[in-house]
Amino acid sequence: MVAQELATSAEATQGARTKITELRRVVQGLEIELQSLHSMKEALEGTLAETQAGYGDKLTQLRGRGARKEAELVQLRTDAQRQAEEHQQLLDLKTRLEMEIATYRCLLEGDDVRSDAKSPGRQTPPEAVNSSPTSRRVKTMMEKLLDGTVVSSHPEEVEQPL
């Protein structure tokens, strides 16, 4: 019986040793897999950091481009406003010149013309005064304007033959 117990015990010991060896192999395989997973994790974290840095740089570039485009837009709006003001000034000047041309045309044709002297940039239209049947006197009130304000005014009188 002792021999039998010894044999059983030896078998159990051998089985336990085999089991321990198998478990060591499994543990060793799991440790290798764990190291592999740690390496993969570190590589993925490195890739993530690089990707985040790349996207951060790209975002900074895009924000800079957006700021430049905003500045360009502000400049374009300013330029457009300035051009609109210049255009309006030119239209006003054109209107005043057309009115002056009409006044002079009437003077040349001999009409008695009166116009609103308060309009900025215009002369007070002439008053035609006949002195004799062979000539006429044309009296014109000359006004100098500065920013729409009359700074000087004086009459001019010209005698024109008929």
PyMOL commands that set and color helices and strands:
alter all, ss='L'
color gray80, all
select helices_A, chain A and resi 2-109
alter helices_A, ss='H'
color red, helices_A
select strands_A, chain A and resi 124-132+135-146+149-161
alter strands_A, ss='S'
color yellow, strands_A
deselect
rebuild
show_as cartoon
